[in-house]
Amino acid sequence: MICNPVRAILRLAPLALVATPLAAQCSAGPFIGTPVSMSFADGNGGVYARHEAYHKALGFAPGAPAIWPNPTGQPVFSFANALGMCSGWLPPLPDIDSMSLGEDWILANANGRVNVPPDRWGALVFSVTRTSTGVMGSAIRRESNGRGADLFSYVLPGSAMPAELVGVTERAHDSREIDVGAVDQELDALDAFPPLFLSEPFVQGSMNTPTRWYFTVSAATQSQVHPFVWNGTTPSGATIFVCTRQSNGSWGCPQIWKTHAELGLSAREDIDALAIDEANQQLLFSTRSKLPDPLMFFDYGVDGPVPVVYSTAQGTPVSDALGLGEDDDIDAICAIDPSVRGATGPGLNGMAFFMGTPRPKAFGFLPAADLESSAFRVTTPGPADSAYRSFVKGWPGNAAGAGVASLFWSLADQPATLVPFVVLARNPTDSICGNPVHATLPVPDVPAMRGLQVDLRWFVADQALTTISEAFPIQVRL
């Protein structure tokens, strides 16, 4: 069905609403609304336990991060569950300072320089300490409230993505959108991959087997780990532990995976951000000392590895590209490659079926606007079992009034095949910047269609329906 988006919006649009101007900085980029697992540090009046993992569901506030929902047959991502019955890990449990399922995909060559293969894209999702300020003009600096519980994203240079989104740091979620409460309790560990275990079986089956959960504890609380757990090594906040899921579904007790010495670090170092790529035997980490750089790369698949600065292809430290200031610290990070890999690579990439990829806009004659869009796979009750939930936020460029947001779908990169799906009224009084709205599109339960790509295309019109603007289309795989 061929559809003119301008005529369709005019035909389907409900009564428009009056809008207020956009705030100074809204959340932006392909990770708006993303689900994520995280851990928090003690202090600043927060309510989250330092030793536990919490899980932010898909979307925006309200809905504070909660403990793992414990679906039948899936790993229980709870440190209290994993450590609570293990000798040497009795309460009070130490602060979980970083974590990774080993599912990170680090796009880099052996020298730690960013290397994105053709037709692929990669990104970092990260958090910084509340005392970080960012360089002038950066997304970090533009945050007016506390930064310790904000989530930022960065699309790697060389990614197959609209140029406006590449090499740019965005605030993916404000702490108020994560709904951590009135107090900015420090977000000090994160991983974007546990939510994939809530998706369909074929996505769950794409994950590493057995499931492994890597983590570090803060140097300030390492003394709360019993001496025998250190197995004769020097206790250190730079030692990485791992829990492995057993055949009965429970977690095995933590074992040392890499000592500080095996990582080329002193015992006094303290790893506070960690991303592990089991498939490529690489990792990214940050330490509280930030020396020699706030973001380091380590290739543990070679003989005699040493940590090096994670850099762009031109040799610029990625930490500089992220907009970090001289004294800033990354205290949580996840490396993501949401694209289909080559035939010579590993099996199915579940993340490629879990989130969408921004594509170039097709209607260049429409006026530019400050719009953001994303899409993530969700499970739904009923015949279709799964769906994509797509978000859009922002208003047309003249934004004296915001009327409606309209979602269409089309075949991949074929805008002439537009089919209207839904039109939604905008809420000008929304406390969340840009008034994000969403729609949920069922995915047909037809295995023969798996991998078929379609585009989710949002258009936003003002109150008078005289200005219509296009968000970046989000391409998803059924």
Secondary structure by P-SEA (a helix, b strand, c coil): ccccaaaaaaacccbbbbbccccccccccccccccccccccccccccccccbbbbbcccccccccccccccccccccccccccccccccccccccccccccccccccccccccccccccbbbbbbbcccccccccccccccccccccccbbbbbbcccccccccccccccccccccccccccccccccccccccccccccaaaaaaccccbbbbbcccccccccccccccccccccccbbbbbbbcccccccccccccccccccccccccccccccccccccccccccccccccbbbbbcccccccccccccccccccccccccccccccccbbbbbccccccccccccccccccccccccccccccccccccbbbbbbbcccccbbbbbbbbbbccccccccbbbbbbccccccccccccbbbbbbccccccccccbbbbbcccccccccbbbbbbbbbbcccccbbbbccbbbbcc
